[in-house]
Amino acid sequence: MIDTTLPLPSLLEAFDARLARLEAHLGVEGVSVSDADSVELAPQLQAYDEYVTQYSPPFLIAREKLGEGTRKLGEVTEKAFAAQRAFLLMASQCKKPATLKSEHLRDLQACIGEANTLRDNRSEFANHQKC
């Protein structure tokens, strides 16, 4: 029986050892963490990461200087970039689906909707706020 007072790393090591014994008994090969980390990203995802790394920081710095409304829009934009990356990662690891389901784009659509609600049409910068 495992002592519940053991620190988390010890518990994880014990669990990993038991899982390895069970997999060996069943004749199943498990995937180690090092194998999962060695998976290469698709070139498209690498290009997306480079784009975000290059163009996101100047925008994020500028949003802080431009006021509260821009700060909130920046937060939504960050969420949208993260949602887009998650979609691209999923798409790069899957086979082509028969149809694209709306649930795959739900997070990105939510970000676009949230950004649209932040727009103030009475502002002198209304044209700059459009998505």
C-alpha angles and dihedrals in degrees: 000000000000117000106237091210093068115112117260096257090056091049091050092049091050091048091048091051092050091047091050091051091049092048090049091049091051094042093240123139114224126209113246122218091246090056091052092049093052094064109119121230119240114261090244091056091047089052090049091051090050091050093050092045091052102042106026101067096058090050093047091050092048094049091063091056096048101060144258098308092053091046090057091046088051091054090051090048091052090051090049092052090049091048091049091050091050090051092048091048091051091046092049092053099044136070118250108282122227089238133006109246119217090230089071091063098035096108093048092047090051090054092050090049092049091049090052091053090055093059115109109204091192093061121103085233095053093122090054092054098059118114 
